[in-house]
Amino acid sequence: METCDRCRLVFDKKQLSKYDSTLRGPVKSGERLKLCRKCLADKLGERIDQFSCRGVIVYPMNRVGKFPMNAYQFYAIDELEDYDWPLTYAEQIRSLLPAANAACESCGKQGRFIFCSPEIYYYDPFSGKINPAPFPQQLLCVSCLTSKFRERLEAEAAVFDEVLPPADADFIGTPLQD
């Protein structure tokens, strides 16, 4: 049993995700926390809300198609090539970002995020290909995104050995195998 570093509730240690904001971006002096699903969603929402960036966020899942997932990582779109994704992949992700004046489908506030199914990349986060066909997605504000992300974490019983949050840049967030 372990305690969530945020809410201080006790959970089986296999139910806590490891959030680490020290590994990516300009701020290396971030935080390393063990968080329950609710606190993980809330922490990511607070982090994202600090920035004015936009993003594409793939549903959090323990498995994407045939691939088991133990990490959830946010990548700045401008840095995708540094992580061996082709330039065309970055351009395709950028084309999915909401317009500056987009409205959240749930509440009408400013919608800066696309929350979508792993169908976005044909259920293969390593393919480097974006699905041109329609796939389930929602345009959301940060509050609605946090709520939907939490719902998906709970529905999937998702727990990650590594969660790397975004820095202040347009991004894609995706479950991966670390």
Short mmCIF file of the C-alpha atoms (twelve columns), coordinates in Angstrom:
data_MODEL
# 
_entry.id   MODEL 
# 
loop_
_atom_site.group_PDB 
_atom_site.id 
_atom_site.type_symbol 
_atom_site.label_atom_id 
_atom_site.label_alt_id 
_atom_site.label_comp_id 
_atom_site.label_asym_id 
_atom_site.label_seq_id 
_atom_site.Cartn_x 
_atom_site.Cartn_y 
_atom_site.Cartn_z 
_atom_site.pdbx_PDB_model_num 
ATOM 1   C CA . MET A 1   0.000   0.000  0.000   1 
ATOM 2   C CA . GLU A 2   1.140   3.540  -0.777  1 
ATOM 3   C CA . THR A 3   -0.186  7.043  -0.306  1 
ATOM 4   C CA . CYS A 4   -1.100  9.345  -3.187  1 
ATOM 5   C CA . ASP A 5   1.260   12.312 -2.911  1 
ATOM 6   C CA . ARG A 6   -1.567  14.727 -3.617  1 
ATOM 7   C CA . CYS A 7   -4.785  13.600 -1.864  1 
ATOM 8   C CA . ARG A 8   -2.969  11.502 0.770   1 
ATOM 9   C CA . LEU A 9   -5.418  8.590  0.331   1 
ATOM 10  C CA . VAL A 10  -3.953  5.088  0.547   1 
ATOM 11  C CA . PHE A 11  -4.038  2.812  -2.504  1 
ATOM 12  C CA . ASP A 12  -2.518  -0.465 -3.607  1 
ATOM 13  C CA . LYS A 13  0.802   0.731  -5.033  1 
ATOM 14  C CA . LYS A 14  -0.160  -0.788 -8.391  1 
ATOM 15  C CA . GLN A 15  -2.938  1.829  -8.595  1 
ATOM 16  C CA . LEU A 16  -0.624  4.866  -8.550  1 
ATOM 17  C CA . SER A 17  0.925   6.440  -11.632 1 
ATOM 18  C CA . LYS A 18  4.369   8.041  -11.550 1 
ATOM 19  C CA . TYR A 19  4.198   11.668 -12.671 1 
ATOM 20  C CA . ASP A 20  7.582   13.210 -13.487 1 
ATOM 21  C CA . SER A 21  7.953   16.770 -14.741 1 
ATOM 22  C CA . THR A 22  11.752  16.770 -14.387 1 
ATOM 23  C CA . LEU A 23  12.603  14.880 -17.582 1 
ATOM 24  C CA . ARG A 24  11.345  17.087 -20.417 1 
ATOM 25  C CA . GLY A 25  11.234  20.768 -21.220 1 
ATOM 26  C CA . PRO A 26  13.156  23.768 -19.947 1 
ATOM 27  C CA . VAL A 27  12.292  23.211 -16.253 1 
ATOM 28  C CA . LYS A 28  14.338  20.250 -15.041 1 
ATOM 29  C CA . SER A 29  13.590  21.050 -11.390 1 
ATOM 30  C CA . GLY A 30  9.988   19.863 -11.544 1 
ATOM 31  C CA . GLU A 31  8.172   17.269 -9.473  1 
ATOM 32  C CA . ARG A 32  8.177   13.507 -9.093  1 
ATOM 33  C CA . LEU A 33  4.891   12.303 -7.649  1 
ATOM 34  C CA . LYS A 34  2.923   9.079  -7.202  1 
ATOM 35  C CA . LEU A 35  -0.695  9.922  -8.000  1 
ATOM 36  C CA . CYS A 36  -4.071  8.190  -8.003  1 
ATOM 37  C CA . ARG A 37  -6.129  8.471  -11.191 1 
ATOM 38  C CA . LYS A 38  -8.177  11.464 -10.004 1 
ATOM 39  C CA . CYS A 39  -5.109  13.365 -8.845  1 
ATOM 40  C CA . LEU A 40  -3.194  12.504 -12.029 1 
ATOM 41  C CA . ALA A 41  -5.961  13.974 -14.201 1 
ATOM 42  C CA . ASP A 42  -6.205  17.043 -11.960 1 
ATOM 43  C CA . LYS A 43  -2.417  17.560 -11.948 1 
ATOM 44  C CA . LEU A 44  -2.211  17.291 -15.739 1 
ATOM 45  C CA . GLY A 45  -5.139  19.701 -16.098 1 
ATOM 46  C CA . GLU A 46  -3.450  22.239 -13.801 1 
ATOM 47  C CA . ARG A 47  -0.176  21.882 -15.691 1 
ATOM 48  C CA . ILE A 48  -1.831  22.349 -19.078 1 
ATOM 49  C CA . ASP A 49  -3.873  25.291 -17.790 1 
ATOM 50  C CA . GLN A 50  -0.625  27.165 -16.977 1 
ATOM 51  C CA . PHE A 51  0.123   27.424 -20.686 1 
ATOM 52  C CA . SER A 52  -1.589  28.985 -23.685 1 
ATOM 53  C CA . CYS A 53  -0.710  26.059 -25.941 1 
ATOM 54  C CA . ARG A 54  -3.030  23.731 -27.836 1 
ATOM 55  C CA . GLY A 55  -2.875  19.982 -28.020 1 
ATOM 56  C CA . VAL A 56  -4.054  16.645 -29.305 1 
ATOM 57  C CA . ILE A 57  -4.592  14.206 -26.431 1 
ATOM 58  C CA . VAL A 58  -5.150  10.512 -27.139 1 
ATOM 59  C CA . TYR A 59  -7.326  8.604  -24.674 1 
ATOM 60  C CA . PRO A 60  -5.322  7.178  -21.757 1 
ATOM 61  C CA . MET A 61  -5.342  3.367  -21.973 1 
ATOM 62  C CA . ASN A 62  -3.451  0.378  -20.616 1 
ATOM 63  C CA . ARG A 63  -3.462  -1.166 -24.090 1 
ATOM 64  C CA . VAL A 64  -3.644  0.408  -27.539 1 
ATOM 65  C CA . GLY A 65  -4.609  -2.239 -30.061 1 
ATOM 66  C CA . LYS A 66  -2.048  -5.025 -29.688 1 
ATOM 67  C CA . PHE A 67  0.382   -2.852 -27.713 1 
ATOM 68  C CA . PRO A 68  0.458   -2.793 -23.888 1 
ATOM 69  C CA . MET A 69  1.005   0.753  -22.592 1 
ATOM 70  C CA . ASN A 70  2.828   1.629  -19.378 1 
ATOM 71  C CA . ALA A 71  3.599   5.303  -20.027 1 
ATOM 72  C CA . TYR A 72  1.753   8.459  -20.999 1 
ATOM 73  C CA . GLN A 73  3.891   11.154 -22.558 1 
ATOM 74  C CA . PHE A 74  3.370   14.624 -23.955 1 
ATOM 75  C CA . TYR A 75  5.592   15.675 -26.853 1 
ATOM 76  C CA . ALA A 76  5.984   19.198 -28.205 1 
ATOM 77  C CA . ILE A 77  5.000   19.010 -31.860 1 
ATOM 78  C CA . ASP A 78  8.118   20.952 -32.842 1 
ATOM 79  C CA . GLU A 79  10.272  18.271 -31.170 1 
ATOM 80  C CA . LEU A 80  8.676   15.162 -32.695 1 
ATOM 81  C CA . GLU A 81  11.491  14.769 -35.217 1 
ATOM 82  C CA . ASP A 82  13.947  14.631 -32.292 1 
ATOM 83  C CA . TYR A 83  12.077  11.507 -31.157 1 
ATOM 84  C CA . ASP A 84  12.275  9.882  -34.605 1 
ATOM 85  C CA . TRP A 85  8.789   10.712 -35.873 1 
ATOM 86  C CA . PRO A 86  8.779   11.878 -39.491 1 
ATOM 87  C CA . LEU A 87  8.273   15.566 -40.288 1 
ATOM 88  C CA . THR A 88  5.009   14.710 -42.037 1 
ATOM 89  C CA . TYR A 89  3.686   13.291 -38.734 1 
ATOM 90  C CA . ALA A 90  4.323   16.599 -36.955 1 
ATOM 91  C CA . GLU A 91  2.651   18.500 -39.786 1 
ATOM 92  C CA . GLN A 92  -0.394  16.219 -39.644 1 
ATOM 93  C CA . ILE A 93  -0.710  16.612 -35.853 1 
ATOM 94  C CA . ARG A 94  -0.384  20.385 -36.201 1 
ATOM 95  C CA . SER A 95  -3.205  20.391 -38.774 1 
ATOM 96  C CA . LEU A 96  -5.541  18.823 -36.174 1 
ATOM 97  C CA . LEU A 97  -5.013  21.570 -33.592 1 
ATOM 98  C CA . PRO A 98  -8.084  23.722 -32.908 1 
ATOM 99  C CA . ALA A 99  -8.340  27.249 -34.271 1 
ATOM 100 C CA . ALA A 100 -7.674  30.103 -31.839 1 
ATOM 101 C CA . ASN A 101 -11.380 30.963 -31.603 1 
ATOM 102 C CA . ALA A 102 -12.665 27.370 -31.232 1 
ATOM 103 C CA . ALA A 103 -15.328 26.666 -28.607 1 
ATOM 104 C CA . CYS A 104 -15.456 23.656 -26.287 1 
ATOM 105 C CA . GLU A 105 -18.122 21.183 -27.405 1 
ATOM 106 C CA . SER A 106 -19.171 20.575 -23.796 1 
ATOM 107 C CA . CYS A 107 -19.365 24.033 -22.210 1 
ATOM 108 C CA . GLY A 108 -18.677 26.675 -24.873 1 
ATOM 109 C CA . LYS A 109 -15.489 28.059 -23.277 1 
ATOM 110 C CA . GLN A 110 -12.322 28.391 -25.361 1 
ATOM 111 C CA . GLY A 111 -11.531 24.936 -26.746 1 
ATOM 112 C CA . ARG A 112 -7.815  24.367 -27.173 1 
ATOM 113 C CA . PHE A 113 -7.637  20.573 -27.140 1 
ATOM 114 C CA . ILE A 114 -8.650  17.640 -29.293 1 
ATOM 115 C CA . PHE A 115 -9.360  14.577 -27.127 1 
ATOM 116 C CA . CYS A 116 -9.380  11.558 -29.391 1 
ATOM 117 C CA . SER A 117 -9.350  7.832  -29.908 1 
ATOM 118 C CA . PRO A 118 -6.138  5.957  -30.763 1 
ATOM 119 C CA . GLU A 119 -7.736  5.516  -34.165 1 
ATOM 120 C CA . ILE A 120 -5.893  8.803  -34.854 1 
ATOM 121 C CA . TYR A 121 -2.806  6.668  -35.536 1 
ATOM 122 C CA . TYR A 122 -4.518  3.405  -36.484 1 
ATOM 123 C CA . TYR A 123 -4.104  2.070  -32.900 1 
ATOM 124 C CA . ASP A 124 -0.336  2.034  -33.449 1 
ATOM 125 C CA . PRO A 125 1.397   4.927  -31.669 1 
ATOM 126 C CA . PHE A 126 4.687   3.954  -33.322 1 
ATOM 127 C CA . SER A 127 3.452   3.995  -36.921 1 
ATOM 128 C CA . GLY A 128 4.185   7.658  -37.609 1 
ATOM 129 C CA . LYS A 129 0.972   7.776  -39.670 1 
ATOM 130 C CA . ILE A 130 -2.158  9.809  -38.986 1 
ATOM 131 C CA . ASN A 131 -5.552  8.447  -39.993 1 
ATOM 132 C CA . PRO A 132 -7.178  10.746 -42.589 1 
ATOM 133 C CA . ALA A 133 -10.578 9.091  -42.014 1 
ATOM 134 C CA . PRO A 134 -12.927 10.385 -39.330 1 
ATOM 135 C CA . PHE A 135 -12.202 9.045  -35.839 1 
ATOM 136 C CA . PRO A 136 -13.823 9.800  -32.459 1 
ATOM 137 C CA . GLN A 137 -12.654 13.166 -31.185 1 
ATOM 138 C CA . GLN A 138 -13.922 16.055 -29.101 1 
ATOM 139 C CA . LEU A 139 -12.895 19.712 -29.009 1 
ATOM 140 C CA . LEU A 140 -12.557 20.609 -25.309 1 
ATOM 141 C CA . CYS A 141 -11.454 23.321 -22.892 1 
ATOM 142 C CA . VAL A 142 -8.958  22.416 -20.162 1 
ATOM 143 C CA . SER A 143 -11.677 21.820 -17.519 1 
ATOM 144 C CA . CYS A 144 -13.702 19.498 -19.726 1 
ATOM 145 C CA . LEU A 145 -10.511 17.780 -20.925 1 
ATOM 146 C CA . THR A 146 -9.482  17.113 -17.311 1 
ATOM 147 C CA . SER A 147 -12.889 15.596 -16.579 1 
ATOM 148 C CA . LYS A 148 -12.920 13.410 -19.724 1 
ATOM 149 C CA . PHE A 149 -9.302  12.333 -19.138 1 
ATOM 150 C CA . ARG A 150 -10.209 11.292 -15.563 1 
ATOM 151 C CA . GLU A 151 -13.249 9.345  -16.835 1 
ATOM 152 C CA . ARG A 152 -11.055 7.452  -19.325 1 
ATOM 153 C CA . LEU A 153 -8.399  6.724  -16.697 1 
ATOM 154 C CA . GLU A 154 -11.089 5.213  -14.471 1 
ATOM 155 C CA . ALA A 155 -12.854 3.304  -17.266 1 
ATOM 156 C CA . GLU A 156 -9.576  1.785  -18.457 1 
ATOM 157 C CA . ALA A 157 -8.188  1.298  -14.928 1 
ATOM 158 C CA . ALA A 158 -5.111  2.930  -16.450 1 
ATOM 159 C CA . VAL A 159 -1.932  3.218  -14.394 1 
ATOM 160 C CA . PHE A 160 1.379   4.392  -15.829 1 
ATOM 161 C CA . ASP A 161 4.961   3.767  -14.720 1 
ATOM 162 C CA . GLU A 162 5.844   7.085  -16.341 1 
ATOM 163 C CA . VAL A 163 3.784   10.197 -17.032 1 
ATOM 164 C CA . LEU A 164 5.737   13.020 -18.642 1 
ATOM 165 C CA . PRO A 165 3.612   16.202 -18.736 1 
ATOM 166 C CA . PRO A 166 3.798   18.873 -21.432 1 
ATOM 167 C CA . ALA A 167 6.000   21.934 -21.526 1 
ATOM 168 C CA . ASP A 168 4.701   25.243 -22.904 1 
ATOM 169 C CA . ALA A 169 4.360   24.292 -26.574 1 
ATOM 170 C CA . ASP A 170 1.645   22.847 -28.810 1 
ATOM 171 C CA . PHE A 171 1.723   19.115 -28.133 1 
ATOM 172 C CA . ILE A 172 0.468   15.602 -28.584 1 
ATOM 173 C CA . GLY A 173 -0.203  13.479 -25.506 1 
ATOM 174 C CA . THR A 174 -0.214  9.735  -26.050 1 
ATOM 175 C CA . PRO A 175 0.013   6.433  -24.214 1 
ATOM 176 C CA . LEU A 176 3.217   4.582  -25.082 1 
ATOM 177 C CA . GLN A 177 5.228   1.539  -24.109 1 
ATOM 178 C CA . ASP A 178 8.255   2.841  -22.228 1 
# 
